[in-house]
């Protein structure tokens, strides 16, 4: 009897390995260094290596590895880039933000890197078990990171809530995996897909369908889609801003990465009709609730939390058509969102008062006269998040709506556009504060917070701003990269 | 260099970024005034390189593909630059004349006190930022290989023009001294001049009217041809004109509406005289040499479309010649040196349109080039005078300046001779070529053309004699007048040389010379397959026409000399006896007032009615505020649901799960 050796392809998981090793290194080196910022820079180096590896694998054969548990195709590698960029930009914010709050600890960077590994795993997973593993690696690290500012009640509360509700959602997800396995006899995405196509009768299998529903719940929780968004405002609000920046883009991208792959590989073809309607409804209520609730916010961080819910809705619009055009649009959108959202959070991180949780809109009054640079940056990100050309956010929206129109779902695109219009109100509300209101002491007579711009966070601002503008004026290279990732 | 032609656009953009971002705070005015002209000079050198390469290729066009801007479905916008004789001609004029004017402005924009100390002017970098922006925009306009890029450039030059006219946005409007007509006649009152800010807005808004036409024309091209690329449109044009005979006249007419606005033709010329409120280098560069000729460029570029629409072309010729005549009559009595030149620009642009209207595209381009030289020269000369007289521009306060400002005086004479069409000067050849072609098409139009030429010679030298000759009228100003510094005299001298010898580009072929421009532009001009039979007039006729032009030009100058140097009482007597006609001209035919009554005031009333009635009460308060309040309340409600209790969240999530399961279960 010949013994089959498992096919292990370490090259395919190279980027993940690089980040994992860096995370261990960070934990180890922490024992010997006084200045913990060094760990942040080491993490950046590790991420750079992972980015280079991802890039070099890009053109190569889409290799399945580890007994078809993961795959390093263009799609996964494109998402790797998003995760790496999100992690790197957040680390740059953290280097400034944590230092000011005396939170500079080595574990922080290690946890952030582990979360990144989890995300990368979710992007590359071709087996539901690996999806779940990635999900948990990412989530558990994020739970701790959310609670990282121990001195503040808000942060602890955020971590706790995220953990409890996250565990709740993970349970549903796992149950979904179990049901799908029970029905199809496999957890491999490809095999699940082929089980459905073997016999058309299988399409109506209620167990598999309910399993799918529960999987959607799990993903919807991670991407913060209504009605599974409840944790989002509290957690985003309470977590350290550098963490909020990271999870608002990274966790969302990871959730979408897996969601799209599972739907496109396992539940495609005749099956799409079922989840298309569910996701379309989800998209509509997510956009609408996110935007409308954002209108009422007085806290910029909270407002951006609701705005991130709304953006999940826009991105879902790109998932609904179940087309490659849609997938490309989703990838483009995730990429663009990473930059403009982290940029906005970087401004918040700078302006946040040290003693308080969140960032009141009043602190932005008259910012244009206090710091034209910061106000200009915030203006840029707000305008881009609204989706006004010529900034990158415009193209993201254009492409997802275009995908819906191509799939004869113009109504969905129209709802998306109406929502975009609503969102202008609260994004531009910040701009109004910055440019048209005088600097005002708040009710307690406390002056608006002093701030200082330090090197790393400046890098974040400048990089995000440049990308927002340059790809806004000239989206084609990014578009081509996303095409390569989606179409192979 | 041809492949590097994008540098001509990128360099001024680099300049404007450097000066715009760092000029005021870090670089200082001296560095700014090196960077801005340097970028244009480098762009010019690239253009010269591309010029020689294109000569080497025998004028064959090259398309330089830069990148695809965006692709949405079937709609793709490639960013291509077209390097061919026509675009290169424009590039060289824009960057060449542009460079000289940049150099000139480095001194002109510096304000000095009587001891020659420069004021620290914080707005200085802003001026050069905008001026570089203009150069880049104009090059986008002329280098684009499709109508979309042309349109983008078309709008961008409009913006730069607006920004530069309103450069001194804090200056108020100015009263003008009435024109005195002698002891027992009532003086002719003049309207106050618009403030720079208002002039900028006027220019922008009037241009907008034309731009609507231009945009519609571009849309029509897109819907007819399915492409905006020049080569594809032109290749299909003949076919389209056979299958859809009405479309091309519409396209050409709509595009021409854009040209009427941009190139200040009847009836939209009104913005150009007021645009003189901007700094003089701007008037020279944008409102004389380059931007206002964009309409001519556009028509020459689209020559096949216009050749296929002979009726529209005829109208262009008529409008052009009417504008030329009309503006020249106004220029006869203006007392503001820059405004004389402004109306003269309108008039000369009319000539160019008359030329392209009768199908003499080369002649139109020829006049465009020579006009760029001599009119830029004249404006810079006027600016030099203004600079010396502390911004006084009223010729009634000048006089005798020739002794104080030798270089300005001589170069202004050269520019004046070229504009007047004095034999052997550049303007003589180009204007004569136009008039000859116009005569071929219609002797009546030619008659108005030659009349205009006479008036041109007269008003030009009227201004010269009053300003530079005779006795000083304002002794205080005269005493303080002085020749300007090197940057100004350098620009004047170079342009003077060009104004004299620019005619060498197109010496008349019937005299046995080589018409270089004819051969150079040959590839750009399309031949109709069964075009009109070539009928050339006799050489004798050409000589007669040329002789007439020469006599008229010299005659106009002589008349001006007689009126203003020999018998200065004559013009005043004429004005007195024809007071109403004089007042009509001095008030520019009351056209501004007419537009104000016909369009502006009713428009304002209508807007006010809409703003205060329909918009404020119904749309704003009911729909906007109402819906905003409703949505806002809903938002508050939603955030109340977010009450912070984890158990509530878990419950709500669970309800969501139930809904999800039921959907998939019951589906």
Interface residues (C-beta under 8 A of the other chain):
Chain A: X160 X161 X164 X165 X168 X169 X172 X206 X209 X210 X212 X213 X214 X216 X217 X220 X221 X227 X228 X230 X231 X233 X234 X274 X278 X289 X292 X293 X294 X295 X296 X297 X395 X398 X402 X406 X422 X425 X474 X475 X476 X479
Chain B: X67 X68 X69 X70 X71 X72 X73 X628 X631 X632 X634 X635 X636 X638 X639 X642 X644 X646 X648 X649 X650 X652 X653 X655 X656 X657 X659 X660 X661 X663 X664 X665 X667
